[in-house]
Amino acid sequence: MNTISEFLAYPFIQRALMASIMVGMLCPFVGNFVVLRRMSFFSDAISHAAFAGIAAGALLGIDLSLSSLLFAILIAILIAFLSEKTTLSHDTVIGVAFSGAIATGMLIIGMMKGFRGDIFTFLFGDILAITSMDLLLIFLFSLLTITILLVFLKPLLYITFNRDLAQIEGINVRLYEYLFFVIIAVVITVSLKIMGIILVTSLLIVPAASAKNLASNMKSLFILSCTFGVASGVLGLMASIYLNTSSGPTIVLVSIWIFFMTMLKKK
């Protein structure tokens, strides 16, 4: 059996490891807000909206990463807009958008002829197929996203815990809501090639939920969630290489194992 050092000699393993570390920090960092605001269904809807964007990109012959990003942002903004303009619950609006995105993606895929391996990669993820350009984009988007969240951390947390009071205090709640929805869309799209559409939401939710089991304050919540996210990514990647299993599901199972360990620790 090869040693870890022998595995790390391969450039594609090095890229996969760096990607797992960056996404392992990025997703839980944003996921903390998702968990605190109980928006898990929203993030799931956005990941499936990206599926429709990928299908449209494949049909039109444009870059799939770009088409998925644009479509995910469009659906995120649409959900935010419709939530303001209707008396229906937020979950109902998300459910409508979710159904529409899935139906659109399936309809477009049905119109296409032949097999597209790149679509398969986005559906199920393949961290070992990450290119140097993918890695650069992940780094830039991660840096930009975390910087924006840190700059606007105070109003975002204010809105998270008491939206009405934040509005009374003069915070532009609508602006920050739209900003946060777009950030979720960006983070999900950036992570698609690693986790795939089906599993990407789990890397947002599970490490953040694990951290919430143990954290005593907001600072420890962010530190623990990112730690659990990176640990899930690295350990899951190494395990998938040794066991010859799919990387995405293995990473998710490691993160779920960590979650149950934190549950036991909490008790």
VMD Tcl script that draws the C-alpha trace (Angstrom):
set ca {
  {0.00 0.00 0.00}
  {1.32 3.41 -0.93}
  {2.16 5.84 1.84}
  {0.57 9.26 2.11}
  {3.82 10.91 1.02}
  {3.81 8.81 -2.16}
  {0.24 9.83 -2.89}
  {1.07 13.49 -2.33}
  {3.76 13.32 -5.00}
  {1.04 13.29 -7.65}
  {-0.01 16.80 -8.81}
  {-3.70 15.85 -9.08}
  {-3.67 14.69 -5.45}
  {-2.01 17.96 -4.40}
  {-4.70 19.94 -6.22}
  {-7.44 17.82 -4.68}
  {-5.99 18.31 -1.20}
  {-5.75 22.09 -1.60}
  {-9.29 22.22 -2.97}
  {-10.64 20.16 -0.06}
  {-8.98 22.51 2.43}
  {-10.31 25.68 0.77}
  {-13.84 24.40 0.26}
  {-13.72 22.79 3.70}
  {-13.25 26.28 5.15}
  {-15.51 28.20 2.79}
  {-18.66 26.06 2.95}
  {-18.92 25.78 6.76}
  {-18.08 29.49 7.18}
  {-21.13 30.37 5.10}
  {-23.00 27.35 6.43}
  {-23.05 28.85 9.92}
  {-25.44 31.53 8.69}
  {-27.48 28.92 6.81}
  {-27.87 26.77 9.93}
  {-28.61 29.69 12.24}
  {-31.23 31.03 9.83}
  {-32.67 27.57 9.14}
  {-32.12 27.91 5.40}
  {-31.03 24.37 4.56}
  {-33.85 23.94 2.05}
  {-32.83 27.17 0.33}
  {-29.27 25.97 -0.19}
  {-30.59 22.69 -1.57}
  {-32.82 24.58 -4.00}
  {-29.87 26.65 -5.22}
  {-27.74 23.57 -5.85}
  {-30.51 22.13 -8.01}
  {-30.93 25.49 -9.74}
  {-27.28 25.14 -10.71}
  {-28.23 21.83 -12.34}
  {-30.58 23.68 -14.68}
  {-27.78 26.14 -15.44}
  {-25.39 23.31 -16.23}
  {-27.92 21.71 -18.57}
  {-28.54 25.03 -20.31}
  {-24.80 25.63 -20.66}
  {-24.30 22.20 -22.21}
  {-27.14 22.78 -24.66}
  {-25.90 26.24 -25.67}
  {-22.24 25.23 -25.76}
  {-21.02 27.69 -23.11}
  {-18.82 27.11 -20.06}
  {-20.74 24.99 -17.55}
  {-19.23 26.69 -14.49}
  {-20.31 30.09 -15.79}
  {-23.81 28.97 -16.77}
  {-24.37 27.23 -13.42}
  {-23.16 30.32 -11.52}
  {-25.41 32.69 -13.47}
  {-28.45 30.45 -13.12}
  {-27.88 29.87 -9.40}
  {-27.57 33.63 -8.78}
  {-30.69 34.26 -10.87}
  {-32.75 31.75 -8.88}
  {-31.39 33.09 -5.56}
  {-32.45 36.63 -6.48}
  {-35.80 35.37 -7.78}
  {-36.51 33.58 -4.49}
  {-35.61 36.71 -2.52}
  {-37.83 38.86 -4.76}
  {-40.83 36.52 -4.69}
  {-40.57 36.14 -0.91}
  {-41.05 39.91 -0.64}
  {-43.94 40.09 -3.07}
  {-46.13 37.25 -1.82}
  {-47.84 36.25 1.40}
  {-46.74 32.64 0.89}
  {-44.19 31.20 3.29}
  {-40.51 31.33 2.42}
  {-40.38 27.53 2.20}
  {-43.27 27.50 -0.27}
  {-41.51 29.97 -2.57}
  {-38.32 27.92 -2.34}
  {-40.28 24.76 -3.14}
  {-41.71 26.35 -6.28}
  {-38.25 27.49 -7.42}
  {-36.77 24.10 -6.55}
  {-39.39 22.25 -8.62}
  {-39.01 24.64 -11.53}
  {-35.22 24.30 -11.58}
  {-35.32 20.50 -11.49}
  {-37.98 20.35 -14.22}
  {-36.03 22.79 -16.40}
  {-32.80 20.83 -16.01}
  {-34.47 17.51 -16.78}
  {-36.27 18.96 -19.80}
  {-33.05 20.35 -21.27}
  {-31.11 17.13 -20.60}
  {-33.88 15.23 -22.39}
  {-33.43 17.47 -25.44}
  {-29.72 16.74 -25.69}
  {-28.23 13.95 -27.76}
  {-25.34 11.82 -26.57}
  {-23.56 11.47 -23.23}
  {-21.81 14.44 -21.63}
  {-19.17 13.38 -19.11}
  {-18.72 16.94 -17.82}
  {-22.37 17.04 -16.74}
  {-21.84 13.79 -14.85}
  {-18.88 15.40 -13.03}
  {-21.05 18.30 -11.86}
  {-23.83 15.95 -10.77}
  {-21.72 13.73 -8.54}
  {-18.47 15.67 -8.12}
  {-14.91 14.52 -8.73}
  {-12.31 16.26 -6.62}
  {-9.51 14.34 -8.33}
  {-10.44 15.98 -11.65}
  {-9.82 19.50 -10.31}
  {-7.57 21.50 -12.66}
  {-5.14 24.29 -11.79}
  {-7.63 26.82 -13.18}
  {-10.41 25.33 -11.02}
  {-8.13 25.64 -8.01}
  {-7.37 29.28 -8.79}
  {-11.06 30.10 -9.15}
  {-11.88 28.34 -5.88}
  {-9.16 30.35 -4.13}
  {-10.29 33.69 -5.57}
  {-13.98 33.11 -4.86}
  {-13.20 31.83 -1.36}
  {-11.07 34.87 -0.59}
  {-13.68 37.26 -1.97}
  {-16.59 35.58 -0.19}
  {-14.95 35.34 3.23}
  {-13.71 38.94 2.94}
  {-17.23 40.19 2.18}
  {-18.69 38.20 5.07}
  {-16.08 39.51 7.50}
  {-16.62 43.12 6.37}
  {-20.39 42.83 6.80}
  {-20.33 40.33 9.65}
  {-22.01 42.57 12.23}
  {-25.14 43.50 10.21}
  {-25.45 39.95 8.85}
  {-25.41 38.51 12.36}
  {-27.83 41.20 13.53}
  {-30.28 40.21 10.78}
  {-29.72 36.52 11.50}
  {-30.76 36.81 15.15}
  {-33.38 39.57 14.97}
  {-34.46 40.71 11.52}
  {-37.18 43.07 12.75}
  {-34.94 44.83 15.26}
  {-32.22 45.19 12.62}
  {-34.74 46.95 10.41}
  {-35.75 49.27 13.24}
  {-32.08 50.08 13.85}
  {-31.80 51.33 10.27}
  {-29.93 48.38 8.76}
  {-30.73 47.87 5.08}
  {-32.11 44.38 5.62}
  {-33.22 43.96 2.00}
  {-29.75 44.71 0.64}
  {-28.03 42.29 3.01}
  {-30.62 39.59 2.32}
  {-29.95 39.79 -1.40}
  {-26.20 39.86 -0.77}
  {-26.36 36.76 1.41}
  {-28.53 34.87 -1.08}
  {-26.05 35.62 -3.86}
  {-23.15 34.52 -1.63}
  {-24.82 31.15 -1.04}
  {-25.29 30.76 -4.79}
  {-21.62 31.53 -5.43}
  {-20.35 29.18 -2.70}
  {-22.51 26.30 -3.91}
  {-21.45 26.77 -7.52}
  {-17.76 26.96 -6.61}
  {-18.05 23.68 -4.71}
  {-19.96 21.72 -7.35}
  {-16.99 20.07 -9.03}
  {-15.81 18.74 -5.68}
  {-19.05 17.58 -4.05}
  {-21.52 17.46 -6.90}
  {-25.04 18.87 -7.01}
  {-26.48 16.06 -4.91}
  {-24.08 16.39 -1.96}
  {-22.83 19.99 -1.97}
  {-25.41 21.17 0.58}
  {-24.10 18.66 3.12}
  {-20.72 20.41 3.30}
  {-22.55 23.66 4.06}
  {-24.77 22.18 6.74}
  {-23.08 19.27 8.53}
  {-19.82 20.90 9.78}
  {-21.78 23.97 10.87}
  {-24.29 21.76 12.71}
  {-21.41 19.87 14.36}
  {-19.87 23.14 15.52}
  {-23.22 24.34 16.86}
  {-23.30 21.27 19.12}
  {-20.11 22.40 20.88}
  {-19.70 26.15 20.39}
  {-20.21 28.46 23.33}
  {-20.04 31.69 21.32}
  {-19.92 32.96 17.74}
  {-16.13 32.97 17.54}
  {-15.87 29.32 18.54}
  {-18.73 28.48 16.15}
  {-16.80 29.81 13.15}
  {-13.50 28.26 14.24}
  {-14.99 24.84 14.97}
  {-17.10 24.71 11.81}
  {-14.11 25.50 9.59}
  {-11.98 22.99 11.50}
  {-14.60 20.28 11.05}
  {-15.01 21.20 7.39}
  {-11.29 20.97 6.64}
  {-10.99 17.73 8.64}
  {-13.91 16.23 6.71}
  {-12.41 17.25 3.39}
  {-8.87 16.04 4.07}
  {-9.78 12.82 5.90}
  {-12.53 12.03 3.40}
  {-10.17 12.58 0.48}
  {-7.45 10.37 1.98}
  {-9.97 7.67 2.86}
  {-11.45 7.70 -0.63}
  {-7.99 7.24 -2.16}
  {-7.07 4.35 0.12}
  {-10.47 2.66 -0.12}
  {-10.94 3.46 -3.82}
  {-14.33 5.05 -3.18}
  {-15.99 8.19 -4.54}
  {-14.53 11.26 -2.86}
  {-17.75 13.27 -2.41}
  {-19.77 10.65 -0.53}
  {-16.72 9.70 1.55}
  {-16.18 13.32 2.60}
  {-19.85 13.59 3.56}
  {-19.75 10.38 5.60}
  {-16.67 11.62 7.48}
  {-18.46 14.90 8.24}
  {-21.52 12.99 9.49}
  {-19.28 10.81 11.68}
  {-17.84 14.01 13.18}
  {-21.39 15.28 13.72}
  {-22.35 12.20 15.75}
  {-19.12 12.46 17.75}
  {-20.05 16.04 18.67}
  {-23.51 14.86 19.65}
  {-21.97 12.36 22.06}
  {-19.62 15.02 23.40}
  {-22.55 17.38 23.90}
  {-24.36 14.81 26.03}
}
mol new
graphics top color blue
foreach p $ca { graphics top sphere $p radius 0.5 }
foreach p [lrange $ca 0 end-1] q [lrange $ca 1 end] { graphics top cylinder $p $q radius 0.2 }
display resetview
